[in-house]
Amino acid sequence: MINVTVWNEYRHEKTDEKVKEMYPEGIHEQLKSFLTEEFTVKTATLDEKEHGLTEEVLNDTDVLVWWGHIAHDEVSEEIVNRVHERVLQGMGLIVLHSGHMSKIFIKLMGTSCDLKWREADEKCRIWNVNPSHPIVEGIGEYIELEKEEMYGEHFDIPAPDELIFINWYQGGEVFRGGCTYRRGNGKIFYFQPGHETYPSYYHPKVQKVIKNAVKWAALKDHNYPTYGNHKPLETL
């Protein structure tokens, strides 16, 4: 069984009535509710000790799902470095929506990860541009969301290893809304939907993508390479 940890800063839900109404138990609990159908899932939030991401928790995590927005700066560098090390070792990382500006995503990408955005209750059509990829299994040609926050190009990320989705918005913008990367031994997937006042995480196809991404990102072989000084295989 794949072990998943869902991390959410869990701030909007405590202070914004619209967000609390949409996700009364928190975005992390909604993500957990459908991920537990296929995986072993625990949650962690910003205000817990060590942000809930202790060495013990991370060492028992195959895939970390990350949602953050208004409190990126409050995530300690110690925890960012700890997560970074685990990704390099092989832990999968799924970064959702505004997590593009999280310290861990920026550190892994090496760019600003900035973009254009607009909140205008716009229709979002998420086009599947990599139909043979396991992340889009069972998705079809596109996902249509009645409302989603507009994210637009230029998205300041490195060229993706694989482009999975291109989003289109009513205002005319497009966006690379699903991208994969490999860093060290770890796999990373960025997925755009998930504005805190919209029901994106209740959408069956959005849920399916996240489940597929967890399966894709989970390391199958836990025999990590060794580094540093190495004894000869042959007699010198």
C-alpha positions in Angstrom: 0.0 0.0 0.0 1.3 3.5 -0.9 1.7 5.8 2.1 0.5 9.3 1.4 0.8 12.5 3.5 -1.4 15.4 2.6 0.1 18.7 3.8 -2.1 21.9 3.9 -1.3 25.2 5.6 -4.9 25.2 6.9 -5.3 28.9 7.3 -8.0 30.1 4.8 -10.5 27.6 6.3 -10.1 29.2 9.8 -10.5 32.8 8.7 -12.6 32.9 5.5 -16.3 31.9 5.7 -16.5 31.2 2.0 -13.6 28.8 2.2 -14.9 27.2 5.4 -18.2 26.7 3.7 -16.5 25.0 0.7 -14.1 22.9 2.8 -15.5 22.7 6.3 -13.0 20.2 7.5 -10.1 21.7 5.6 -8.7 21.2 2.1 -6.5 18.5 3.5 -9.4 16.5 4.8 -11.2 16.7 1.5 -8.1 15.4 -0.3 -7.7 12.7 2.3 -11.4 11.6 1.9 -10.9 10.4 -1.7 -7.3 9.4 -1.5 -8.1 6.9 1.3 -10.2 5.0 -1.2 -6.9 3.6 -2.6 -4.0 4.6 -0.3 -3.0 4.8 3.4 -3.3 8.6 4.1 -2.3 10.9 7.0 -2.5 14.7 7.1 -0.1 17.4 8.4 -0.7 21.1 8.7 1.4 24.3 9.1 0.7 25.0 12.8 1.6 21.5 14.0 5.0 20.9 15.6 7.6 20.8 12.8 4.6 21.6 10.5 3.6 18.0 11.0 6.5 16.9 8.8 8.8 15.2 11.3 11.6 13.0 10.1 9.5 10.0 11.2 6.5 11.1 9.2 8.5 11.9 6.0 10.5 8.6 6.3 7.1 6.8 6.3 5.8 8.8 3.3 5.9 7.5 -0.3 4.2 10.5 -1.8 3.7 14.0 -0.2 0.7 16.1 -1.5 1.2 19.8 -0.9 -1.3 22.7 -0.8 -0.4 26.2 0.4 -1.2 29.8 -0.4 -1.1 32.7 2.1 1.6 31.4 4.5 4.4 30.1 2.3 6.9 32.3 4.2 6.0 30.7 7.5 7.3 27.3 6.4 10.7 26.9 8.1 13.9 26.4 6.0 14.7 23.4 8.1 11.5 21.6 7.0 11.9 22.7 3.4 15.4 21.2 3.4 14.1 18.0 5.0 11.4 17.6 2.4 13.9 18.5 -0.4 16.3 15.7 0.8 13.4 13.2 0.9 12.4 14.1 -2.7 16.0 13.5 -3.8 16.0 10.2 -2.1 12.8 9.1 -3.9 9.7 10.5 -2.2 7.1 11.6 -4.7 5.7 15.2 -4.5 2.4 16.4 -5.8 2.2 20.2 -5.8 -1.4 21.6 -6.1 -2.7 25.0 -7.3 -1.0 27.9 -5.4 1.7 25.5 -4.1 3.6 26.7 -7.1 4.9 29.5 -4.9 5.8 27.2 -2.0 9.4 27.3 -0.9 9.8 23.6 -1.6 8.6 23.9 -5.3 10.7 27.0 -5.9 13.8 25.2 -4.4 13.2 22.2 -6.6 12.6 24.2 -9.8 15.3 26.8 -9.3 13.2 29.6 -10.8 10.7 32.1 -9.5 7.7 29.9 -10.4 5.6 33.1 -10.8 2.7 33.5 -13.2 -0.4 35.7 -14.1 -3.6 35.1 -12.2 -7.2 36.4 -12.0 -10.2 35.5 -9.9 -13.3 35.9 -12.1 -15.4 32.7 -11.8 -14.2 31.6 -15.2 -14.8 28.3 -16.9 -11.6 26.3 -17.1 -11.0 23.6 -19.7 -8.1 21.3 -18.9 -6.8 19.7 -22.1 -5.1 16.3 -22.0 -2.1 16.7 -24.2 -0.3 13.5 -23.2 -3.0 10.8 -23.6 -0.7 7.8 -23.2 0.6 9.0 -19.8 -0.5 7.1 -16.7 -1.5 10.3 -14.9 -4.4 10.8 -17.4 -5.7 7.2 -17.4 -9.5 7.3 -17.4 -9.6 11.1 -18.0 -10.5 11.5 -21.6 -9.7 14.5 -23.8 -10.3 17.2 -21.2 -11.7 18.1 -17.8 -14.1 21.0 -17.7 -14.5 23.0 -14.5 -17.4 25.5 -14.2 -15.3 27.9 -12.1 -11.6 28.0 -11.4 -9.0 30.7 -10.8 -7.2 31.8 -13.9 -3.5 31.0 -14.0 -1.8 32.3 -17.2 1.5 32.2 -19.0 4.2 33.0 -18.8 4.6 30.4 -16.0 8.3 30.8 -14.8 9.2 27.1 -14.5 11.8 25.0 -16.2 10.6 23.2 -19.3 8.7 20.2 -17.9 10.1 16.7 -18.4 6.5 15.9 -19.5 3.7 18.3 -20.3 0.4 16.6 -19.3 -2.3 19.3 -19.4 -2.8 22.7 -21.0 -5.5 24.8 -19.4 -7.7 27.2 -21.3 -9.8 30.0 -19.6 -12.7 32.1 -20.8 -10.5 35.3 -20.8 -8.4 33.8 -23.5 -5.3 32.7 -21.5 -3.7 29.3 -21.6 -1.5 27.7 -18.9 0.7 24.6 -18.5 -1.6 23.2 -15.9 0.0 19.7 -15.5 3.7 19.2 -15.5 6.1 16.4 -14.4 9.7 16.6 -13.2 12.3 14.3 -11.8 14.7 15.6 -9.2 17.3 13.1 -7.9 15.4 9.9 -7.4 12.0 11.6 -6.8 9.1 12.3 -9.2 7.2 15.6 -9.0 3.8 16.6 -10.5 2.4 20.1 -10.5 -1.4 20.3 -11.1 -3.2 23.6 -11.3 -6.9 23.2 -10.1 -7.7 23.8 -6.5 -8.7 27.4 -5.7 -9.9 27.5 -2.1 -13.4 28.9 -2.8 -14.2 26.6 -5.8 -15.3 22.9 -5.6 -12.5 21.6 -7.8 -11.5 18.9 -5.3 -15.0 17.4 -5.4 -14.8 16.9 -9.2 -14.4 13.2 -10.0 -11.9 13.7 -12.8 -9.7 16.0 -10.7 -9.7 13.4 -8.0 -8.8 10.7 -10.5 -5.8 12.8 -11.8 -4.5 13.2 -8.2 -4.9 9.5 -7.5 -3.2 8.6 -10.8 -0.4 11.0 -10.0 0.2 9.4 -6.6 0.6 6.0 -8.2 2.9 7.5 -10.8 5.1 9.3 -8.3 5.5 6.5 -5.8 8.9 5.0 -6.0 8.6 1.3 -6.9 12.2 0.3 -5.9 13.4 1.6 -2.5 17.0 0.5 -3.1 18.5 4.1 -3.2 21.9 4.6 -4.9 24.8 5.2 -2.6 27.1 8.2 -2.9 30.4 9.4 -1.7 33.7 7.4 -1.3 33.5 4.1 -3.0 35.6 1.0 -2.7 36.8 -0.6 -6.0 34.8 -3.5 -7.4 38.0 -5.0 -8.8 41.5 -5.4 -7.3 43.6 -2.4 -8.0 
